[in-house]
Amino acid sequence: MAENEKMEQNTSAASAKAAKAKKDKKSGKPGMFARIGRWFHELRIELKKVVWPTRQQTVNNTLVVIASVFVVGVFIWIFDAIAGGLIQALIHLVQG
């Protein structure tokens, strides 16, 4: 019987602790500035984990982007010239 009483006391004590912890969580919410400060602190920690590219990698990636933009621009220019020519031919056909 003593074991049952101990188990009941442990169970009621544990539930009381859980209820108190839940109540403390609600009332113990940090203020706005504390949360902003914690956010900046965590941001700084995450930025330390970032593997930043070297200068050479950055230059290479930039050149690849510029070349890609140029090639795509040339293709769009060619397509526009062809489409414009076809539209002009259709207009002459309809008017002529």
N, CA, C and O atoms as a DFTB+ gen file, in Angstrom:
384 C
 N C O
     1  1       0.808      -1.179       0.000
     2  2       0.000       0.000       0.000
     3  2       0.864       1.261       0.000
     4  3       0.499       2.276      -0.594
     5  1       1.987       1.183       0.659
     6  2       2.859       2.350       0.745
     7  2       3.403       2.697      -0.644
     8  3       3.585       3.868      -0.978
     9  1       3.657       1.661      -1.443
    10  2       4.158       1.906      -2.797
    11  2       3.128       2.655      -3.636
    12  3       3.483       3.560      -4.391
    13  1       1.866       2.285      -3.509
    14  2       0.808       2.959      -4.247
    15  2       0.706       4.421      -3.841
    16  3       0.509       5.292      -4.689
    17  1       0.842       4.697      -2.532
    18  2       0.773       6.073      -2.051
    19  2       1.944       6.887      -2.601
    20  3       1.779       8.045      -2.985
    21  1       3.138       6.267      -2.636
    22  2       4.312       6.954      -3.175
    23  2       4.132       7.260      -4.664
    24  3       4.486       8.342      -5.133
    25  1       3.574       6.289      -5.401
    26  2       3.347       6.496      -6.824
    27  2       2.338       7.618      -7.049
    28  3       2.511       8.437      -7.951
    29  1       1.276       7.658      -6.225
    30  2       0.277       8.709      -6.353
    31  2       0.875      10.071      -6.031
    32  3       0.567      11.062      -6.693
    33  1       1.738      10.120      -5.004
    34  2       2.384      11.376      -4.648
    35  2       3.312      11.835      -5.772
    36  3       3.337      13.017      -6.116
    37  1       4.079      10.891      -6.346
    38  2       4.990      11.230      -7.437
    39  2       4.212      11.725      -8.657
    40  3       4.612      12.686      -9.314
    41  1       3.099      11.058      -8.949
    42  2       2.280      11.435     -10.088
    43  2       1.672      12.817      -9.876
    44  3       1.677      13.646     -10.787
    45  1       1.150      13.067      -8.682
    46  2       0.540      14.370      -8.422
    47  2       1.607      15.460      -8.372
    48  3       1.360      16.588      -8.801
    49  1       2.781      15.136      -7.857
    50  2       3.863      16.125      -7.821
    51  2       4.338      16.454      -9.235
    52  3       4.619      17.610      -9.550
    53  1       4.425      15.432     -10.081
    54  2       4.862      15.646     -11.456
    55  2       3.838      16.489     -12.216
    56  3       4.213      17.382     -12.975
    57  1       2.561      16.213     -12.018
    58  2       1.543      16.995     -12.716
    59  2       1.510      18.434     -12.191
    60  3       1.250      19.365     -12.953
    61  1       1.771      18.616     -10.904
    62  2       1.822      19.968     -10.347
    63  2       3.006      20.737     -10.918
    64  3       2.892      21.924     -11.224
    65  1       4.147      20.056     -11.061
    66  2       5.326      20.695     -11.651
    67  2       5.069      21.068     -13.103
    68  3       5.460      22.145     -13.553
    69  1       4.410      20.173     -13.837
    70  2       4.111      20.452     -15.241
    71  2       3.159      21.638     -15.366
    72  3       3.327      22.483     -16.245
    73  1       2.163      21.700     -14.488
    74  2       1.215      22.812     -14.527
    75  2       1.920      24.120     -14.179
    76  3       1.647      25.156     -14.786
    77  1       2.829      24.072     -13.201
    78  2       3.563      25.276     -12.816
    79  2       4.494      25.723     -13.944
    80  3       4.612      26.916     -14.222
    81  1       5.157      24.757     -14.593
    82  2       6.052      25.091     -15.703
    83  2       5.270      25.709     -16.848
    84  3       5.734      26.660     -17.477
    85  1       4.082      25.175     -17.125
    86  2       3.243      25.723     -18.193
    87  2       2.813      27.142     -17.842
    88  3       2.791      28.017     -18.707
    89  1       2.473      27.374     -16.579
    90  2       2.061      28.705     -16.139
    91  2       3.236      29.677     -16.213
    92  3       3.067      30.827     -16.618
    93  1       4.428      29.219     -15.823
    94  2       5.627      30.059     -15.881
    95  2       5.996      30.405     -17.316
    96  3       6.478      31.503     -17.593
    97  1       5.769      29.472     -18.218
    98  2       6.080      29.737     -19.631
    99  2       5.254      30.902     -20.158
   100  3       5.771      31.763     -20.868
   101  1       3.985      30.928     -19.814
   102  2       3.111      31.983     -20.304
   103  2       3.504      33.325     -19.714
   104  3       3.583      34.323     -20.432
   105  1       3.748      33.355     -18.424
   106  2       4.063      34.629     -17.791
   107  2       5.528      35.018     -17.982
   108  3       5.872      36.192     -17.844
   109  1       6.384      34.066     -18.295
   110  2       7.807      34.335     -18.431
   111  2       8.242      34.614     -19.859
   112  3       9.426      34.495     -20.175
   113  1       7.315      34.982     -20.723
   114  2       7.654      35.266     -22.113
   115  2       8.558      36.494     -22.162
   116  3       8.232      37.527     -21.578
   117  1       9.699      36.386     -22.861
   118  2      10.609      37.533     -22.915
   119  2       9.983      38.695     -23.683
   120  3       9.103      38.506     -24.523
   121  1      10.457      39.895     -23.376
   122  2       9.938      41.091     -24.016
   123  2      10.359      41.179     -25.466
   124  3      11.154      40.372     -25.949
   125  1       9.815      42.171     -26.155
   126  2      10.065      42.317     -27.578
   127  2      11.549      42.556     -27.857
   128  3      12.114      41.949     -28.767
   129  1      12.184      43.439     -27.077
   130  2      13.585      43.757     -27.319
   131  2      14.491      42.571     -27.001
   132  3      15.519      42.386     -27.653
   133  1      14.121      41.773     -26.014
   134  2      14.891      40.575     -25.696
   135  2      14.804      39.572     -26.837
   136  3      15.796      38.932     -27.186
   137  1      13.609      39.437     -27.421
   138  2      13.452      38.524     -28.557
   139  2      14.216      39.023     -29.773
   140  3      14.813      38.225     -30.494
   141  1      14.207      40.337     -30.015
   142  2      14.965      40.895     -31.144
   143  2      16.460      40.677     -30.926
   144  3      17.181      40.315     -31.856
   145  1      16.923      40.898     -29.696
   146  2      18.333      40.668     -29.381
   147  2      18.725      39.221     -29.565
   148  3      19.798      38.928     -30.092
   149  1      17.857      38.303     -29.134
   150  2      18.146      36.878     -29.306
   151  2      18.186      36.523     -30.794
   152  3      19.009      35.714     -31.224
   153  1      17.282      37.140     -31.584
   154  2      17.257      36.863     -33.023
   155  2      18.568      37.291     -33.664
   156  3      19.133      36.545     -34.464
   157  1      19.068      38.491     -33.323
   158  2      20.335      38.956     -33.881
   159  2      21.499      38.079     -33.422
   160  3      22.430      37.824     -34.186
   161  1      21.443      37.624     -32.185
   162  2      22.498      36.738     -31.688
   163  2      22.514      35.429     -32.466
   164  3      23.578      34.958     -32.867
   165  1      21.346      34.843     -32.680
   166  2      21.265      33.603     -33.443
   167  2      21.653      33.828     -34.899
   168  3      22.262      32.955     -35.518
   169  1      21.306      34.989     -35.454
   170  2      21.700      35.332     -36.822
   171  2      23.217      35.361     -36.948
   172  3      23.780      34.839     -37.911
   173  1      23.865      35.969     -35.980
   174  2      25.336      36.045     -35.990
   175  2      25.960      34.655     -35.923
   176  3      26.940      34.374     -36.613
   177  1      25.391      33.791     -35.091
   178  2      25.902      32.423     -34.980
   179  2      25.743      31.687     -36.307
   180  3      26.660      30.988     -36.738
   181  1      24.584      31.835     -36.963
   182  2      24.360      31.160     -38.240
   183  2      25.282      31.694     -39.328
   184  3      25.757      30.927     -40.165
   185  1      25.542      33.003     -39.327
   186  2      26.423      33.573     -40.342
   187  2      27.860      33.085     -40.185
   188  3      28.610      33.048     -41.161
   189  1      28.249      32.713     -38.975
   190  2      29.583      32.154     -38.780
   191  2      29.697      30.767     -39.411
   192  3      30.797      30.322     -39.740
   193  1      28.566      30.085     -39.579
   194  2      28.564      28.739     -40.164
   195  2      28.606      28.766     -41.689
   196  3      28.888      27.745     -42.316
   197  1      28.329      29.919     -42.290
   198  2      28.258      30.023     -43.744
   199  2      29.657      29.872     -44.340
   200  3      30.625      30.436     -43.829
   201  1      29.749      29.105     -45.424
   202  2      31.007      28.971     -46.148
   203  2      30.958      29.976     -47.292
   204  3      30.271      29.759     -48.290
   205  1      31.689      31.070     -47.142
   206  2      31.665      32.141     -48.125
   207  2      32.556      31.785     -49.308
   208  3      33.614      31.187     -49.116
   209  1      32.154      32.140     -50.531
   210  2      32.982      31.845     -51.703
   211  2      34.236      32.727     -51.715
   212  3      34.260      33.821     -51.152
   213  1      35.270      32.210     -52.375
   214  2      36.487      32.992     -52.511
   215  2      36.273      34.081     -53.558
   216  3      35.266      34.089     -54.266
   217  1      37.226      34.991     -53.645
   218  2      37.131      36.067     -54.630
   219  2      37.131      35.488     -56.044
   220  3      36.382      35.951     -56.904
   221  1      37.967      34.478     -56.288
   222  2      38.058      33.866     -57.612
   223  2      36.741      33.181     -57.993
   224  3      36.307      33.275     -59.141
   225  1      36.109      32.498     -57.048
   226  2      34.821      31.858     -57.325
   227  2      33.756      32.904     -57.658
   228  3      32.935      32.707     -58.554
   229  1      33.780      34.004     -56.934
   230  2      32.811      35.070     -57.186
   231  2      33.007      35.670     -58.573
   232  3      32.036      35.921     -59.286
   233  1      34.262      35.901     -58.957
   234  2      34.552      36.446     -60.284
   235  2      34.104      35.466     -61.365
   236  3      33.478      35.869     -62.345
   237  1      34.420      34.183     -61.194
   238  2      34.026      33.170     -62.177
   239  2      32.502      33.095     -62.309
   240  3      31.979      33.055     -63.423
   241  1      31.804      33.076     -61.200
   242  2      30.338      32.998     -61.244
   243  2      29.744      34.239     -61.911
   244  3      28.767      34.140     -62.654
   245  1      30.329      35.400     -61.646
   246  2      29.851      36.632     -62.263
   247  2      30.037      36.590     -63.773
   248  3      29.152      36.996     -64.525
   249  1      31.190      36.099     -64.211
   250  2      31.443      36.005     -65.656
   251  2      30.491      35.019     -66.327
   252  3      30.035      35.259     -67.444
   253  1      30.193      33.928     -65.660
   254  2      29.251      32.946     -66.212
   255  2      27.864      33.582     -66.354
   256  3      27.194      33.383     -67.368
   257  1      27.438      34.336     -65.356
   258  2      26.125      34.983     -65.418
   259  2      26.083      36.002     -66.555
   260  3      25.111      36.047     -67.310
   261  1      27.128      36.820     -66.682
   262  2      27.165      37.830     -67.748
   263  2      27.134      37.160     -69.121
   264  3      26.411      37.611     -70.009
   265  1      27.913      36.083     -69.308
   266  2      27.924      35.370     -70.589
   267  2      26.556      34.762     -70.882
   268  3      26.085      34.815     -72.019
   269  1      25.917      34.186     -69.871
   270  2      24.596      33.581     -70.060
   271  2      23.565      34.627     -70.453
   272  3      22.741      34.388     -71.336
   273  1      23.605      35.779     -69.806
   274  2      22.669      36.856     -70.136
   275  2      22.889      37.317     -71.574
   276  3      21.930      37.568     -72.304
   277  1      24.142      37.425     -71.973
   278  2      24.453      37.840     -73.340
   279  2      23.925      36.829     -74.360
   280  3      23.303      37.219     -75.347
   281  1      24.167      35.537     -74.133
   282  2      23.718      34.502     -75.068
   283  2      22.192      34.483     -75.161
   284  3      21.637      34.419     -76.258
   285  1      21.519      34.538     -74.024
   286  2      20.053      34.544     -74.038
   287  2      19.540      35.799     -74.733
   288  3      18.553      35.739     -75.466
   289  1      20.191      36.926     -74.513
   290  2      19.799      38.164     -75.179
   291  2      19.922      38.068     -76.683
   292  3      19.055      38.552     -77.411
   293  1      21.001      37.442     -77.164
   294  2      21.186      37.268     -78.608
   295  2      20.088      36.375     -79.176
   296  3      19.545      36.667     -80.241
   297  1      19.755      35.288     -78.474
   298  2      18.677      34.405     -78.956
   299  2      17.340      35.144     -79.002
   300  3      16.577      34.983     -79.955
   301  1      17.054      35.937     -77.999
   302  2      15.801      36.702     -78.002
   303  2      15.803      37.714     -79.135
   304  3      14.780      37.910     -79.791
   305  1      16.941      38.360     -79.374
   306  2      17.056      39.346     -80.454
   307  2      16.808      38.688     -81.814
   308  3      16.092      39.233     -82.654
   309  1      17.416      37.494     -82.025
   310  2      17.226      36.769     -83.291
   311  2      15.763      36.361     -83.450
   312  3      15.181      36.532     -84.521
   313  1      15.167      35.819     -82.378
   314  2      13.767      35.409     -82.452
   315  2      12.869      36.612     -82.741
   316  3      11.929      36.512     -83.529
   317  1      13.157      37.742     -82.108
   318  2      12.357      38.954     -82.332
   319  2      12.467      39.413     -83.782
   320  3      11.473      39.826     -84.379
   321  1      13.673      39.343     -84.353
   322  2      13.860      39.760     -85.751
   323  2      13.089      38.841     -86.693
   324  3      12.447      39.305     -87.634
   325  1      13.156      37.535     -86.435
   326  2      12.421      36.575     -87.279
   327  2      10.917      36.787     -87.145
   328  3      10.200      36.828     -88.145
   329  1      10.437      36.920     -85.903
   330  2       9.001      37.112     -85.680
   331  2       8.534      38.428     -86.302
   332  3       7.457      38.485     -86.896
   333  1       9.333      39.476     -86.167
   334  2       8.986      40.755     -86.772
   335  2       8.907      40.665     -88.285
   336  3       8.003      41.234     -88.898
   337  1       9.858      39.945     -88.897
   338  2       9.839      39.743     -90.348
   339  2       8.616      38.972     -90.794
   340  3       7.999      39.311     -91.804
   341  1       8.259      37.929     -90.045
   342  2       7.069      37.146     -90.386
   343  2       5.794      37.984     -90.265
   344  3       4.898      37.878     -91.102
   345  1       5.716      38.797     -89.250
   346  2       4.532      39.637     -89.078
   347  2       4.447      40.653     -90.202
   348  3       3.365      40.897     -90.735
   349  1       5.586      41.253     -90.575
   350  2       5.596      42.218     -91.690
   351  2       5.178      41.522     -92.998
   352  3       4.451      42.100     -93.805
   353  1       5.643      40.280     -93.199
   354  2       5.261      39.540     -94.416
   355  2       3.760      39.264     -94.425
   356  3       3.119      39.376     -95.470
   357  1       3.192      38.904     -93.271
   358  2       1.743      38.653     -93.175
   359  2       0.961      39.944     -93.436
   360  3      -0.075      39.915     -94.099
   361  1       1.437      41.044     -92.934
   362  2       0.751      42.326     -93.146
   363  2       0.758      42.677     -94.620
   364  3      -0.259      43.120     -95.152
   365  1       1.903      42.485     -95.300
   366  2       1.972      42.760     -96.733
   367  2       1.070      41.826     -97.542
   368  3       0.487      42.232     -98.547
   369  1       0.964      40.591     -97.103
   370  2       0.086      39.634     -97.772
   371  2      -1.375      40.061     -97.678
   372  3      -2.116      39.994     -98.659
   373  1      -1.779      40.501     -96.486
   374  2      -3.178      40.888     -96.266
   375  2      -3.482      42.192     -96.992
   376  3      -4.550      42.331     -97.589
   377  1      -2.560      43.144     -96.950
   378  2      -2.801      44.432     -97.596
   379  2      -2.606      44.377     -99.122
   380  3      -3.246      45.129     -99.856
   381  1      -1.768      43.533     -99.567
   382  2      -1.380      43.531    -100.968
   383  2      -2.283      42.819    -101.866
   384  3      -2.038      42.763    -103.071
